[in-house]
């Protein structure tokens, strides 16, 4: 929207434009709140024994043993690929 159109709408519909600005400010504040809460929850899930165990059981995380086994297999696969 160009400046001329925005000024025209502001003159014709001042209440709606005022409400739109308020909604925009509220959405900006809510986005920040959602981000901060989500970050706190993620931090908790990365350090909580219960959460980590549940993630492993659900298959969302690998155990350390599985991780190293997979990394070793990937390394050998890469070596085979490079040799061929």
N, C-alpha and C positions, 0 to 999 in steps of 0.2 A: 504494500500500500504506500503510495507516495504521500508527501507532506500535505499537498493540497486536498487530497481525498480524506486524509486523517483529520485535518482541520474542519472540513465540511461535516464529517460524521460527528465530531466533537461538538459542533454547534447544533446540529439537528438532534442528536441523541446523547446528550451529556450524561444522563443517568446510566445508560447502558455502557458507555465508555468508562465511566467511573467504576462500575461494578466489574467490568472486564479487567481493569487495572488491578483492582483488589484481588480478583481471582488469580491473576497472574502472580501477584506477590505471595498469596497463600500457597499456590502450587510450588513456588520456588522454596518457601520455607519447609513445606512438607517433603520435598525431594531431599533436602538436607537432612531432615530427621530420619527419613527412611534409610538413607545412605549410612548414617551414623549407627543406627540400630542394627542394620544388616552387618556392618563391619564388626560390631561387638559380638554378635551371634557367631559369625565366622571365626573370630578369634577364640571364642569359647570352644567351639567345635574342634579346633586344631589343638587344643591343650587339655581337653577333658577326656579322661580315660573311658568313661561310659560312652560318650559320643564317638570316640575313635573306634571302640570295639563294635558298636552298632554299624558304623560305616564299613568296617571290614566284613562283618557278617552279611551285609547287604551287597557286598561286592563293589562298593564305591571306592574302597581303598585296598591297596595290596599290603600284605605284611612285608617286613623287611626281607625275609627269606625269599618270598615270591618276587619282590622287586629285583634283588640281586640275581636270582635265577633267570628272570626275563632279560635283564641287562646282559648277562653272559650269553644267552641264546642269541640276542640281537647282535652282539659283538661277533659271534662266530658266523652268523648269517651274512654279516657285512664282509667278513674276511673271505667267505666262500664266493660271494658276489664279485669281490675285487680280483680274486684269483681267476675266475672264469672270465 
